[in-house]
Amino acid sequence: MTSLPFISRRSPVYGRRGTVATSQPLATAAGLEILTKGGNAADAAVAAAAALNVTEPAPPGSGVTCSLSFTPLSQGE
């Protein structure tokens, strides 16, 4: 792993067969855990959004907005 080309307070989180990005490392880890246990992108997005409800210090509203970009693999891959 190389160092980041900029100063960051965030912890980089890497996944080999999936990616989850949030504003909080613990929420990202929750989404990655779902992926490693066989969940799909929608499952990981729900887990990450749920984790953000308790890890985000000042959420923008009464809930967390969850966006999902999903590209399915073809059959057999």
Stockholm file with secondary structure:
# STOCKHOLM 1.0

chainA/1-77         MTSLPFISRRSPVYGRRGTVATSQPLATAAGLEILTKGGNAADAAVAAAAALNVTEPAPPGSGVTCSLSFTPLSQGE
#=GR chainA/1-77 SS CCCCSSCCSSCCCCCSSCCCCCSSHHHHHHHHHHHHTTCCHHHHHHHHHHHHHHHCSSCSSSSCCCCCCCCCCCTTC
#=GC SS_cons        CCCCSSCCSSCCCCCSSCCCCCSSHHHHHHHHHHHHTTCCHHHHHHHHHHHHHHHCSSCSSSSCCCCCCCCCCCTTC
//
